[in-house]
């Protein structure tokens, strides 16, 4: 019984680590971009095509170059784990990782 409980706890912690993983728009492949809530295959393709022209400098650059990513959407994507050059969007709420 204790083994099952411990195994469940370990699996839950591992899952939570994946759920809150950060994805950098300049380094991620299409599959990693698709894993961000709010980005599907069409949006990840648009991001990859724009990134091929040059890396995104910051969040405003991403918002300007990728159709459909405006300020509100950028806030949601940042909250879901998307980053530009390792940074979340200014003003975006941060999800708790469950660690204290």
Backbone as a printed PyTorch tensor [residue, N CA C, xyz], in Angstrom:
tensor([[[  0.8240,  -1.1910,   0.0000],
         [  0.0000,   0.0000,   0.0000],
         [  0.8710,   1.2590,   0.0000]],

        [[  1.8730,   1.2720,   0.8560],
         [  2.7470,   2.4410,   0.9460],
         [  3.5430,   2.6000,  -0.3420]],

        [[  3.9480,   1.4860,  -0.9320],
         [  4.6890,   1.5530,  -2.2040],
         [  3.8490,   2.2180,  -3.2830]],

        [[  2.5810,   1.8300,  -3.3810],
         [  1.6860,   2.4140,  -4.3860],
         [  1.4950,   3.9010,  -4.1430]],

        [[  1.3300,   4.2850,  -2.9040],
         [  1.1670,   5.6930,  -2.5600],
         [  2.4230,   6.4870,  -2.9110]],

        [[  3.5620,   5.9280,  -2.5670],
         [  4.8340,   6.5880,  -2.8650],
         [  5.0580,   6.7020,  -4.3740]],

        [[  4.7480,   5.6370,  -5.1070],
         [  4.8790,   5.6560,  -6.5580],
         [  3.9480,   6.7010,  -7.1790]],

        [[  2.7380,   6.7830,  -6.6780],
         [  1.7860,   7.7870,  -7.1660],
         [  2.3030,   9.1990,  -6.9080]],

        [[  2.8530,   9.4170,  -5.7450],
         [  3.3960,  10.7250,  -5.3930],
         [  4.5590,  11.1020,  -6.3100]],

        [[  5.4610,  10.1620,  -6.5600],
         [  6.5990,  10.4090,  -7.4480],
         [  6.1110,  10.7230,  -8.8630]],

        [[  5.1380,   9.9620,  -9.3490],
         [  4.5960,  10.2030, -10.6920],
         [  3.9450,  11.5780, -10.7640]],

        [[  3.2190,  11.9670,  -9.7410],
         [  2.5650,  13.2740,  -9.7080],
         [  3.6000,  14.4040,  -9.7330]],

        [[  4.6470,  14.2860,  -8.9500],
         [  5.6930,  15.3120,  -8.9090],
         [  6.3720,  15.4200, -10.2730]],

        [[  6.6530,  14.2850, -10.9080],
         [  7.2700,  14.3060, -12.2340],
         [  6.3530,  14.9690, -13.2480]],

        [[  5.0730,  14.6660, -13.1930],
         [  4.1070,  15.2760, -14.1030],
         [  4.0310,  16.7780, -13.8860]],

        [[  4.0350,  17.2260, -12.6550],
         [  3.9450,  18.6530, -12.3590],
         [  5.1790,  19.3840, -12.8780]],

        [[  6.3220,  18.7490, -12.8430],
         [  7.5340,  19.3630, -13.3820],
         [  7.4110,  19.5960, -14.8720]],

        [[  6.7980,  18.6610, -15.5890],
         [  6.5890,  18.8050, -17.0260],
         [  5.5210,  19.8460, -17.2980]],

        [[  4.4860,  19.8850, -16.4760],
         [  3.3740,  20.8030, -16.6880],
         [  3.8110,  22.2620, -16.5830]],

        [[  4.8290,  22.5340, -15.8020],
         [  5.2650,  23.9080, -15.6160],
         [  6.5810,  24.2080, -16.3220]],

        [[  6.9440,  23.3760, -17.2670],
         [  8.1910,  23.5790, -17.9930],
         [  8.1200,  24.8550, -18.8270]],

        [[  9.2090,  25.5580, -18.8760],
         [  9.2970,  26.7790, -19.6640],
         [  9.7960,  26.4300, -21.0620]],

        [[  9.2180,  27.0780, -22.0640],
         [  9.5790,  26.8370, -23.4590],
         [ 10.0400,  28.1580, -24.0530]],

        [[ 11.2960,  28.2280, -24.4950],
         [ 11.8150,  29.4530, -25.1040],
         [ 11.5130,  29.4370, -26.5980]],

        [[ 10.8540,  30.4890, -27.0570],
         [ 10.4060,  30.5740, -28.4450],
         [ 11.5670,  30.5450, -29.4360]],

        [[ 12.7470,  30.9590, -29.0280],
         [ 13.9020,  30.9850, -29.9210],
         [ 14.6770,  29.6690, -29.9490]],

        [[ 14.3750,  28.7460, -29.0350],
         [ 15.1250,  27.4930, -28.9620],
         [ 14.2660,  26.2640, -29.2140]],

        [[ 12.9760,  26.3820, -29.0410],
         [ 12.0790,  25.2230, -29.0830],
         [ 11.8090,  24.7490, -30.4990]],

        [[ 11.5920,  23.4400, -30.6280],
         [ 11.1400,  22.9020, -31.9050],
         [  9.6050,  22.9800, -31.9360]],

        [[  9.0190,  22.5690, -33.0490],
         [  7.5670,  22.6760, -33.2160],
         [  6.8170,  21.8820, -32.1480]],

        [[  7.3190,  20.7050, -31.7970],
         [  6.6440,  19.8770, -30.7940],
         [  6.6320,  20.5660, -29.4310]],

        [[  7.7420,  21.1890, -29.0610],
         [  7.7980,  21.8970, -27.7800],
         [  6.8570,  23.0910, -27.7890]],

        [[  6.8070,  23.8160, -28.9070],
         [  5.8800,  24.9480, -29.0010],
         [  4.4360,  24.4650, -28.9000]],

        [[  4.1220,  23.3480, -29.5510],
         [  2.7700,  22.7770, -29.4920],
         [  2.3830,  22.3890, -28.0710]],

        [[  3.3580,  22.0990, -27.2360],
         [  3.0570,  21.6760, -25.8670],
         [  2.5850,  22.8360, -24.9890]],

        [[  2.7750,  24.0640, -25.4470],
         [  2.3310,  25.2300, -24.6840],
         [  0.8360,  25.4240, -24.9190]],

        [[  0.0860,  25.5040, -23.8370],
         [ -1.3620,  25.7000, -23.9530],
         [ -1.6300,  27.0050, -24.6940]],

        [[ -2.3970,  26.9080, -25.7800],
         [ -2.7210,  28.0880, -26.5780],
         [ -1.9800,  28.1370, -27.9010]],

        [[ -1.0070,  27.2370, -28.0830],
         [ -0.2850,  27.1630, -29.3480],
         [ -0.5910,  25.8200, -29.9950]],

        [[ -1.0960,  25.8790, -31.2030],
         [ -1.3750,  24.6600, -31.9590],
         [ -0.4200,  24.5560, -33.1300]],

        [[ -0.6470,  23.5890, -34.0010],
         [  0.2500,  23.3750, -35.1380],
         [  0.3710,  24.5900, -36.0610]],

        [[ -0.7220,  25.2890, -36.3210],
         [ -0.6690,  26.4440, -37.2210],
         [  0.1470,  27.5850, -36.6130]],

        [[ -0.0530,  27.8340, -35.3230],
         [  0.6760,  28.9180, -34.6550],
         [  2.1540,  28.5630, -34.5180]],

        [[  2.4560,  27.3040, -34.1990],
         [  3.8720,  26.9250, -34.0740],
         [  4.5640,  27.0260, -35.4340]],

        [[  3.8440,  26.6960, -36.5170],
         [  4.4120,  26.8270, -37.8600],
         [  4.7090,  28.2980, -38.1700]],

        [[  3.7790,  29.1790, -37.8240],
         [  3.9860,  30.6160, -38.0540],
         [  5.1830,  31.1290, -37.2480]],

        [[  5.3160,  30.6640, -36.0180],
         [  6.4410,  31.0700, -35.1730],
         [  7.7520,  30.5830, -35.7790]],

        [[  7.7870,  29.3270, -36.2100],
         [  9.0070,  28.7600, -36.7990],
         [  9.3980,  29.4920, -38.0900]],

        [[  8.4120,  29.8410, -38.9050],
         [  8.7010,  30.5550, -40.1500],
         [  9.2710,  31.9420, -39.8710]],

        [[  8.7090,  32.6460, -38.9070],
         [  9.2300,  33.9740, -38.5620],
         [ 10.6060,  33.8750, -37.9100]],

        [[ 10.7930,  32.8590, -37.0850],
         [ 12.0890,  32.6880, -36.4190],
         [ 13.1830,  32.3800, -37.4260]],

        [[ 12.8390,  31.7370, -38.5460],
         [ 13.8190,  31.4390, -39.5930],
         [ 14.3820,  32.7220, -40.1940]],

        [[ 13.6190,  33.7990, -40.1100],
         [ 14.0710,  35.1070, -40.6200],
         [ 14.9860,  35.8070, -39.6240]],

        [[ 15.0220,  35.3070, -38.4040],
         [ 15.8460,  35.8970, -37.3490],
         [ 15.1720,  35.6790, -36.0090]],

        [[ 15.9750,  35.4820, -34.9740],
         [ 15.4220,  35.2410, -33.6430],
         [ 14.5970,  36.4250, -33.1690]],

        [[ 13.6660,  36.1320, -32.2760],
         [ 12.8430,  37.1810, -31.6760],
         [ 13.6640,  37.8870, -30.6030]],

        [[ 13.6730,  39.2200, -30.6420],
         [ 14.4690,  39.9970, -29.6910],
         [ 13.8230,  40.0390, -28.3090]],

        [[ 12.4890,  40.2020, -28.3140],
         [ 11.7520,  40.3310, -27.0660],
         [ 10.2720,  40.0780, -27.3450]],

        [[  9.4470,  40.2050, -26.3340],
         [  8.0130,  39.9550, -26.4950],
         [  7.3620,  40.8770, -27.5130]],

        [[  7.6270,  42.1920, -27.4910],
         [  7.0130,  43.0480, -28.5170],
         [  7.3950,  42.6330, -29.9450]],

        [[  8.6160,  42.1560, -30.1380],
         [  9.0520,  41.6780, -31.4480],
         [  8.2300,  40.4590, -31.8650]],

        [[  8.0230,  39.5280, -30.9500],
         [  7.1970,  38.3450, -31.2280],
         [  5.7690,  38.7670, -31.5820]],

        [[  5.2170,  39.6940, -30.8170],
         [  3.8460,  40.1650, -31.0460],
         [  3.7100,  40.8500, -32.4100]],

        [[  4.7150,  41.6020, -32.8170],
         [  4.6880,  42.2930, -34.1130],
         [  4.7790,  41.3280, -35.2850]],

        [[  5.6100,  40.3160, -35.1510],
         [  5.9340,  39.4550, -36.2890],
         [  5.0100,  38.2570, -36.4810]],

        [[  4.3580,  37.7910, -35.4260],
         [  3.5150,  36.5990, -35.5410],
         [  2.0470,  37.0010, -35.4390]],

        [[  1.3420,  36.8270, -36.5410],
         [ -0.0750,  37.1720, -36.5880],
         [ -0.8450,  36.3400, -35.5680]],

        [[ -1.7120,  36.9930, -34.8270],
         [ -2.5270,  36.3010, -33.8380],
         [ -1.9510,  36.3290, -32.4320]],

        [[ -0.7370,  36.8270, -32.2920],
         [ -0.1720,  36.9820, -30.9480],
         [ -0.1270,  38.4720, -30.6450]],

        [[ -1.1430,  38.8940, -29.9270],
         [ -1.2170,  40.2790, -29.4710],
         [ -0.8890,  40.3200, -27.9900]],

        [[ -1.1420,  41.4600, -27.3760],
         [ -0.7910,  41.6350, -25.9690],
         [ -1.5140,  40.6400, -25.0610]],

        [[ -2.8300,  40.4870, -25.2450],
         [ -3.5950,  39.5830, -24.3720],
         [ -3.1700,  38.1300, -24.5670]],

        [[ -3.0170,  37.7280, -25.8170],
         [ -2.6060,  36.3550, -26.1010],
         [ -1.1910,  36.1120, -25.5790]],

        [[ -0.3260,  37.0900, -25.7190],
         [  1.0470,  36.9580, -25.2260],
         [  1.0590,  36.7510, -23.7110]],

        [[  0.1740,  37.4440, -23.0090],
         [  0.0800,  37.2840, -21.5530],
         [ -0.3110,  35.8480, -21.2110]],

        [[ -1.3060,  35.3120, -21.9280],
         [ -1.7600,  33.9390, -21.6720],
         [ -0.6620,  32.9250, -21.9970]],

        [[  0.0240,  33.1500, -23.1230],
         [  1.0950,  32.2240, -23.5120],
         [  2.2440,  32.2610, -22.5100]],

        [[  2.5660,  33.4470, -22.0220],
         [  3.6270,  33.5740, -21.0300],
         [  3.2340,  32.8490, -19.7480]],

        [[  1.9890,  33.0080, -19.3440],
         [  1.5150,  32.3210, -18.1370],
         [  1.5640,  30.8020, -18.3220]],

        [[  1.3500,  30.3460, -19.5590],
         [  1.3810,  28.9080, -19.8580],
         [  2.7960,  28.3640, -19.9790]],

        [[  3.8120,  29.2380, -19.9570],
         [  5.1890,  28.7630, -19.9610],
         [  6.0490,  29.2230, -21.1190]],

        [[  5.5000,  29.9980, -22.0580],
         [  6.3050,  30.4720, -23.1790],
         [  7.2070,  31.6160, -22.7320]],

        [[  8.4320,  31.6120, -23.2170],
         [  9.3950,  32.6700, -22.9050],
         [ 10.0610,  33.1430, -24.1810]],

        [[ 10.5500,  34.3740, -24.1460],
         [ 11.3600,  34.9150, -25.2320],
         [ 12.7090,  35.2700, -24.6210]],

        [[ 13.7550,  34.6160, -25.1110],
         [ 15.1110,  34.8010, -24.5760],
         [ 15.1680,  34.5840, -23.0630]],

        [[ 14.4390,  33.5600, -22.6060],
         [ 14.4660,  33.1990, -21.1990],
         [ 13.6510,  34.0800, -20.2860]],

        [[ 12.8300,  34.9610, -20.8540],
         [ 12.0480,  35.8880, -20.0310],
         [ 10.5620,  35.7330, -20.2870]],

        [[  9.8040,  35.7700, -19.2000],
         [  8.3540,  35.8050, -19.3120],
         [  7.9470,  37.2180, -19.7090]],

        [[  6.7300,  37.3480, -20.1930],
         [  6.2560,  38.6770, -20.5950],
         [  6.0220,  39.5230, -19.3610]],

        [[  6.4410,  40.7790, -19.4180],
         [  6.2230,  41.6940, -18.2960],
         [  4.7390,  41.7950, -18.0070]],

        [[  4.3910,  41.6810, -16.7300],
         [  3.0060,  41.8100, -16.3090],
         [  2.2190,  40.5220, -16.3510]],

        [[  2.7840,  39.4630, -16.9270],
         [  2.0610,  38.1900, -16.9960],
         [  2.0910,  37.5220, -15.6300]],

        [[  0.9380,  37.0160, -15.1800],
         [  0.9400,  36.3030, -13.8920],
         [  1.7510,  35.0290, -13.9990]],

        [[  2.3940,  34.6640, -12.9330],
         [  3.2080,  33.4490, -12.9230],
         [  2.4230,  32.3370, -12.2580]],

        [[  2.5240,  31.1460, -12.8410],
         [  1.8810,  29.9720, -12.2450],
         [  2.7420,  29.4860, -11.1080]],

        [[  2.0820,  29.0260, -10.0790],
         [  2.7970,  28.4370,  -8.9520],
         [  3.2810,  27.0580,  -9.3470]],

        [[  4.4800,  26.7290,  -8.9840],
         [  5.0270,  25.4280,  -9.3330],
         [  4.7300,  24.3740,  -8.2790]],

        [[  4.0970,  24.7870,  -7.1990],
         [  3.7860,  23.8390,  -6.1560],
         [  4.9210,  23.6750,  -5.1590]],

        [[  6.0520,  24.3060,  -5.4090],
         [  7.1990,  24.2340,  -4.5040],
         [  7.1610,  25.4330,  -3.5740]],

        [[  7.5360,  25.1990,  -2.3390],
         [  7.5670,  26.2930,  -1.3540],
         [  8.9070,  26.3850,  -0.7150]]])
